[in-house]
Amino acid sequence: ENNVYILGDSLGGMLAPRIDAEGGDFAGIIIFAGSPRPLWDIVYDQNINLLESGAMDESLKKEQEELVEAEYEKAQQLQDMTDEEAKEETVFGINGYYLKEMDQFDMESILPQLEKPLLIMQGEDDFQVYYEKDFMMWKELLEGYESATFLSYPNLNHFFVNYDGPEKGTVKEYEVPGQVDSEVIQDIGKWILNR
């Protein structure tokens, strides 16, 4: 009997259903701060949020916003490119072919076919993958899917750490050592045992 579960964190959470579908065949899937959206769409939001929260000269900010919008437009054209063209392209510093290939894996179509337990977990203080956008999108996609469990945690960041110090909400908070909140670990254990 298969008692192995896969837990994917962030990008790994986005890939976990695909790893399972392409032969992993796990007992269940745990998605830790992942998203059903394309990676380039998330990176776009991250860049816009960074620009809006940072203090910079208005002309430099406008220039940076134009660069971000240009990358976003390029990302939307990836599917119209040949694989060779995409390999020569970078979008937000990421290889275009990598993003194009990821987009061909349709999360919306594969999730309902999984027919296995799913645990979707999200820190509500995550400023990289968003509670309001990404976590809620999982809920919409999996509405009526009885094997899905959704758990979110106030005050926990992208690493499921409770951080409340200087420069909260910026990458600087990741420089402060922390541990995954014990409630999260316990919830994973309970969920697996309940299967």
Secondary structure, 3 states (H helix, E strand, C coil): CCCCEEEEECHHHHHHHHHHHHHHCCCEEEEECCCCCCHHHHHHHHHHHHHHHCCCCHHHHHHHHHHHHHHHHHHHCHHHCCHHHHHCCEECCEEHHHHHHHHCCCHHHHHHHCCCCEEEEEECCCCCCCHHHHHHHHHHHCCCCCCEEEEEECCECCCCCECCCCCCCCHHHHHCCCCCCHHHHHHHHHHHHCC
